[in-house]
């Protein structure tokens, strides 16, 4: 009988330790993910010309909009088309179009849509794991709006209506 009590107590202790470790790791990761979203995280993407583009490549004290997109995504295409019609609103904003898609698909898409001549916009390539680690999602389209201090003000995932897009842009001072 004593052995059973000891084994039961030991089993309960092991389960409690396992749950505590799991919870500590999960909460720690959630806090880290949240912190990565509060401030513009460090990132390293690749420009069309093959050169790296990092957070340090941005001019200071300007808002930043990062959009994860795929050229084959219908919702991404709709959001990009809407944003192009409101191009003057982006005159003082860095606009980063980030994609994990293959260059052979992206480059013709960029030229066809005129994104290569869009002021203050850069089309950048990323590995899916790199974007996921920095921003926490691969859902397309995803939009992250950072103010001039590079603090996150809005993030949108999936198809967003024009009023939500406009609200996101206004949150970082883009009128």
Beta strands, then each sheet from edge to edge (+ up, - down):
strand 1: 44-47
strand 2: 52-54
strand 3: 63-68
strand 4: 93-99
strand 5: 121-125
strand 6: 142-146
strand 7: 152-157
sheet 1: 2+ 1- 5+ 4+ 3+ 6- 7+
end
